[in-house]
Amino acid sequence: MPEAAHLPPASETRTIPPLPAEPMDRYADLLVRIGVNLQPRQCLNLRAELEHADFARRVVAAAYRHGAKYVNMVWTHDPIT
């Protein structure tokens, strides 16, 4: 029977540093303009995990910059048990 993989303690795991603000804003803008193709006066429904709140807020701001009438933000949180 194969051995179970050894996972390092949480204190030893690496985290990926967050992107600087400018690339995140540019990506949010690209997402709204090209990915969603949001048109002026349209509404946008957006759902995001709480862990991604910073980026979700950037997407909301980009939507309003591109003329969204209203952005409905739904936050989700699925804790690990």
C-alpha positions as CSV (number, residue, x, y, z in Angstrom):
1,M,0.0,0.0,0.0
2,P,1.5,3.4,-0.9
3,E,2.3,5.9,1.8
4,A,0.2,8.9,2.3
5,A,1.8,12.1,1.1
6,H,3.4,14.2,3.8
7,L,2.1,17.7,4.0
8,P,4.2,20.4,5.6
9,P,2.7,22.2,8.6
10,A,0.7,25.3,7.8
11,S,3.6,27.5,9.1
12,E,5.9,26.1,6.4
13,T,3.6,26.5,3.4
14,R,4.3,29.3,1.0
15,T,1.8,31.9,0.0
16,I,1.7,33.7,-3.3
17,P,2.1,37.4,-2.7
18,P,-0.8,39.6,-4.0
19,L,-0.5,41.4,-7.3
20,P,0.3,45.1,-7.1
21,A,-2.8,47.4,-7.4
22,E,-2.2,48.5,-11.0
23,P,-2.2,45.0,-12.7
24,M,-5.3,44.0,-10.6
25,D,-7.1,47.2,-11.8
26,R,-6.1,46.5,-15.4
27,Y,-7.3,42.9,-15.1
28,A,-10.6,44.0,-13.6
29,D,-11.1,46.5,-16.4
30,L,-10.3,43.8,-19.0
31,L,-12.7,41.4,-17.4
32,V,-15.6,44.0,-17.5
33,R,-14.9,45.3,-21.0
34,I,-14.0,42.1,-22.8
35,G,-15.0,39.1,-20.7
36,V,-18.4,40.4,-19.6
37,N,-18.8,42.9,-22.4
38,L,-20.7,45.2,-20.1
39,Q,-22.6,47.9,-21.9
40,P,-23.6,51.3,-20.5
41,R,-26.7,51.2,-18.3
42,Q,-26.6,47.4,-17.9
43,C,-26.7,45.8,-14.5
44,L,-24.1,43.3,-13.3
45,N,-24.5,40.4,-10.9
46,L,-21.2,39.5,-9.2
47,R,-20.6,36.7,-6.7
48,A,-17.3,36.3,-4.9
49,E,-15.7,34.5,-2.0
50,L,-14.7,36.8,0.9
51,E,-11.1,35.8,0.4
52,H,-11.3,37.6,-3.0
53,A,-12.9,40.8,-1.7
54,D,-10.1,43.1,-2.8
55,F,-10.3,42.0,-6.5
56,A,-14.2,41.9,-6.4
57,R,-14.2,45.5,-5.3
58,R,-11.9,46.4,-8.2
59,V,-14.3,44.6,-10.6
60,V,-17.3,46.6,-9.1
61,A,-15.3,49.9,-9.5
62,A,-14.4,49.0,-13.1
63,A,-18.1,48.2,-13.9
64,Y,-19.2,51.6,-12.7
65,R,-16.4,53.3,-14.6
66,H,-17.7,51.5,-17.7
67,G,-21.3,52.8,-17.1
68,A,-23.0,50.0,-15.2
69,K,-26.4,51.1,-13.9
70,Y,-26.1,48.8,-10.8
71,V,-23.8,46.1,-9.5
72,N,-25.4,43.5,-7.3
73,M,-22.6,42.0,-5.2
74,V,-23.2,38.7,-3.4
75,W,-20.5,37.5,-0.9
76,T,-20.0,33.9,-0.2
77,H,-18.0,32.2,2.5
78,D,-17.5,28.4,2.7
79,P,-15.4,27.7,5.8
80,I,-13.4,24.5,5.8
81,T,-14.5,22.1,8.5
